[in-house]
């Protein structure tokens, strides 16, 4: 079985990670990187605008965003407006679909299935919402997905809310979906164990730092395992990739 290189960048500014994944995709396309790569990262607060973004879906001005410490970037991925920030697991799969299926719809469904299986392993039942890309649990959106590809090599990817402060999503119409409710793995777990006691607005308030760190690590491991299984690759963690 071919390998899946897994590179965890830790906390990185969005612009830096974007530049890196573009370079990595170019290297994969040119054959300088021989295996598919899953880049994992956490970003400081940032809102990104995809190719389908509408101005009305951003509810705060750039000045108001800056005052709250939220950066703003327009990017080439598909989809509308979304948020990345602390407590969120962001994944950028650099995958050569010529070694899988040359079908972006198949790829999107595979990424959804990776996240569904990963959070399921943590005790959160998740599902698709027909006609909408992403992952939901109990009618609330748990993860957003937006990808880009050139000559069947992918970049951009998914954002899974783990212990994310969901109040940031009030700054936008997430993914352009009216009346969507966002949630997180932490909030969903608390709801299942405390019958409505979870506070979606500030998921970290009721969780210790140790519990949040453990949940983040467990989520990361579950996503890596599910990605390897769904894409028939053996994960191998690396600390750098020469491009």
C-alpha positions as CSV (number, residue, x, y, z in Angstrom):
1,X,0.0,0.0,0.0
2,X,1.3,3.5,-0.9
3,X,2.1,5.9,1.9
4,X,0.3,9.0,3.1
5,X,2.7,11.6,4.4
6,X,1.2,13.4,7.4
7,X,2.7,16.8,8.3
8,X,1.5,18.7,11.3
9,X,2.4,22.4,11.1
10,X,0.9,23.3,14.5
11,X,-0.3,26.9,14.7
12,X,0.5,28.8,11.5
13,X,-0.7,32.1,10.0
14,X,-3.2,31.4,7.1
15,X,-1.1,33.2,4.5
16,X,2.0,31.2,5.3
17,X,0.2,27.9,5.2
18,X,-1.6,28.8,2.0
19,X,1.8,29.6,0.3
20,X,3.2,26.3,1.6
21,X,0.4,24.2,0.3
22,X,0.5,25.8,-3.1
23,X,4.2,25.0,-3.3
24,X,3.6,21.5,-2.1
25,X,0.8,20.9,-4.7
26,X,3.2,22.2,-7.4
27,X,5.9,19.7,-6.2
28,X,3.4,16.8,-6.1
29,X,2.3,17.8,-9.6
30,X,5.9,17.9,-10.9
31,X,6.7,14.5,-9.2
32,X,9.1,16.0,-6.7
33,X,6.9,14.6,-3.9
34,X,6.2,11.0,-4.6
35,X,3.3,10.4,-2.1
36,X,0.0,12.0,-1.2
37,X,0.3,14.4,1.7
38,X,-2.1,15.4,4.5
39,X,-1.1,18.7,6.0
40,X,-2.7,19.4,9.4
41,X,-2.7,22.9,10.8
42,X,-4.5,25.3,13.2
43,X,-4.8,29.0,12.3
44,X,-5.2,32.2,14.2
45,X,-8.7,33.7,13.5
46,X,-9.2,34.2,9.8
47,X,-12.1,34.4,7.4
48,X,-11.6,33.1,3.9
49,X,-13.7,33.9,0.8
50,X,-14.0,31.1,-1.8
51,X,-14.8,31.5,-5.5
52,X,-18.6,31.4,-4.8
53,X,-18.5,34.0,-2.0
54,X,-21.1,36.7,-2.0
55,X,-20.5,40.1,-0.3
56,X,-23.8,39.8,1.6
57,X,-22.5,36.7,3.4
58,X,-19.8,38.6,5.2
59,X,-21.6,40.4,8.0
60,X,-18.7,42.4,9.4
61,X,-16.6,45.1,7.6
62,X,-12.8,44.5,7.2
63,X,-12.3,47.2,9.8
64,X,-14.5,45.4,12.3
65,X,-12.8,42.1,11.6
66,X,-9.4,43.7,12.1
67,X,-10.6,45.2,15.4
68,X,-11.4,41.6,16.6
69,X,-8.1,40.3,15.3
70,X,-9.6,38.4,12.4
71,X,-7.7,38.3,9.1
72,X,-9.4,38.2,5.7
73,X,-8.3,36.4,2.6
74,X,-9.8,35.7,-0.8
75,X,-8.7,32.3,-2.1
76,X,-9.1,30.0,-5.1
77,X,-11.0,27.1,-3.4
78,X,-14.6,26.3,-4.1
79,X,-17.3,27.4,-1.8
80,X,-18.4,30.5,0.0
81,X,-17.3,32.3,3.2
82,X,-15.9,30.3,6.1
83,X,-13.9,30.7,9.3
84,X,-10.7,29.2,10.6
85,X,-9.4,29.6,14.1
86,X,-8.1,28.2,17.4
87,X,-9.7,24.9,18.4
88,X,-10.3,23.9,14.8
89,X,-8.5,21.1,12.9
90,X,-7.8,22.2,9.4
91,X,-6.6,19.6,6.9
92,X,-5.0,20.3,3.5
93,X,-4.9,17.0,1.5
94,X,-2.4,17.2,-1.4
95,X,-3.7,14.3,-3.3
96,X,-3.0,13.1,-6.8
97,X,-6.4,11.9,-8.0
98,X,-4.8,10.0,-10.9
99,X,-3.9,7.4,-8.3
100,X,-7.5,7.2,-7.1
101,X,-10.4,8.4,-9.2
102,X,-10.3,11.5,-11.5
103,X,-13.6,12.8,-10.1
104,X,-13.8,15.8,-7.8
105,X,-17.3,14.8,-6.7
106,X,-16.0,11.4,-5.6
107,X,-13.1,13.2,-3.8
108,X,-15.5,15.5,-1.9
109,X,-17.6,12.6,-0.8
110,X,-14.5,10.7,0.3
111,X,-13.3,13.7,2.5
112,X,-16.8,13.9,4.0
113,X,-16.7,10.2,4.8
114,X,-13.2,10.6,6.4
115,X,-14.7,13.2,8.8
116,X,-17.9,11.2,9.4
117,X,-15.9,8.1,10.4
118,X,-13.3,10.1,12.4
119,X,-15.9,11.9,14.6
120,X,-17.9,8.7,14.8
121,X,-14.9,7.0,16.4
122,X,-15.0,9.8,19.0
123,X,-18.6,9.1,19.8
124,X,-20.2,11.8,17.7
125,X,-22.7,10.5,15.0
126,X,-22.4,12.6,11.9
127,X,-24.0,12.7,8.5
128,X,-24.2,14.5,5.2
129,X,-26.8,17.2,4.3
130,X,-28.1,16.3,0.8
131,X,-27.1,18.9,-1.7
132,X,-24.6,20.7,0.6
133,X,-20.9,19.9,0.9
134,X,-19.7,19.3,4.5
135,X,-20.5,17.3,7.6
136,X,-23.4,17.7,10.1
137,X,-24.4,16.2,13.4
138,X,-27.9,16.5,14.7
139,X,-28.8,19.1,12.1
140,X,-25.9,21.4,12.9
141,X,-22.8,21.9,10.8
142,X,-19.6,20.4,12.2
143,X,-17.2,20.7,9.3
144,X,-16.7,22.7,6.1
145,X,-15.0,21.5,3.0
146,X,-13.7,23.5,0.0
147,X,-11.1,22.2,-2.5
148,X,-9.2,23.3,-5.5
149,X,-7.4,21.0,-8.1
150,X,-5.1,21.4,-11.0
151,X,-4.4,18.5,-13.3
152,X,-6.0,16.3,-10.7
153,X,-3.8,17.4,-7.8
154,X,-5.8,18.8,-4.9
155,X,-5.2,21.4,-2.3
156,X,-7.3,23.4,0.2
157,X,-9.5,20.9,2.2
158,X,-11.5,20.8,5.4
159,X,-12.1,22.6,8.6
160,X,-13.4,20.5,11.5
161,X,-14.6,22.4,14.6
162,X,-13.2,20.6,17.7
163,X,-13.2,23.1,20.5
164,X,-13.8,26.2,18.4
165,X,-15.3,29.3,19.8
166,X,-18.5,29.3,17.6
167,X,-19.2,32.9,18.3
168,X,-16.8,33.8,15.4
169,X,-19.4,32.3,13.0
170,X,-21.7,35.2,13.9
171,X,-19.5,37.4,11.6
172,X,-20.7,35.6,8.5
173,X,-23.3,33.4,6.9
174,X,-21.2,30.3,7.1
175,X,-20.7,28.7,3.7
176,X,-23.5,30.9,2.4
177,X,-26.2,28.7,4.0
178,X,-29.0,30.8,5.5
179,X,-30.0,29.8,9.1
180,X,-27.2,27.3,9.4
181,X,-26.2,26.4,13.0
182,X,-22.6,25.6,13.7
183,X,-21.4,23.2,16.3
184,X,-18.1,21.4,17.4
185,X,-17.0,18.0,18.5
186,X,-16.7,19.3,22.0
187,X,-20.2,20.7,22.1
188,X,-21.7,17.6,20.5
189,X,-20.0,15.3,23.0
190,X,-21.2,17.4,25.9
191,X,-24.8,17.4,24.5
192,X,-24.7,13.6,24.4
193,X,-23.4,13.3,28.0
194,X,-25.2,16.2,29.7
195,X,-28.6,16.5,28.0
196,X,-28.6,20.0,26.8
197,X,-26.0,21.4,29.2
198,X,-23.5,22.3,26.5
199,X,-22.9,26.0,25.6
200,X,-22.3,26.1,21.9
201,X,-21.3,29.8,22.1
202,X,-18.2,29.1,24.2
203,X,-17.3,25.4,24.0
204,X,-14.1,25.7,26.1
205,X,-15.8,27.3,29.1
206,X,-16.9,24.0,30.5
207,X,-13.8,22.0,29.5
208,X,-10.5,21.9,31.1
209,X,-7.4,22.7,29.1
210,X,-6.2,19.1,29.6
211,X,-9.5,17.7,28.3
212,X,-9.5,20.0,25.3
213,X,-5.9,19.0,24.5
214,X,-6.7,15.3,24.8
215,X,-9.8,15.8,22.5
216,X,-7.7,17.7,19.9
217,X,-5.1,14.9,19.9
218,X,-7.7,12.2,19.6
219,X,-9.5,14.0,16.8
220,X,-6.2,14.4,14.9
221,X,-5.4,10.7,15.2
222,X,-8.9,9.7,14.2
223,X,-8.8,11.8,11.1
224,X,-5.4,10.5,10.1
225,X,-6.6,6.9,10.6
226,X,-9.8,7.5,8.6
227,X,-8.0,9.3,5.8
228,X,-5.5,6.4,5.4
229,X,-8.3,3.8,5.3
230,X,-10.6,5.7,2.9
231,X,-7.8,6.6,0.5
232,X,-6.0,3.2,0.8
233,X,-2.8,4.7,2.1
234,X,-0.5,3.9,5.0
235,X,-0.1,7.1,7.1
236,X,3.5,8.1,8.0
237,X,4.1,11.1,10.2
238,X,6.9,13.4,9.0
239,X,8.4,16.6,10.4
240,X,9.2,18.1,7.0
241,X,8.9,17.6,3.3
242,X,11.5,18.6,0.8
243,X,9.8,20.4,-2.1
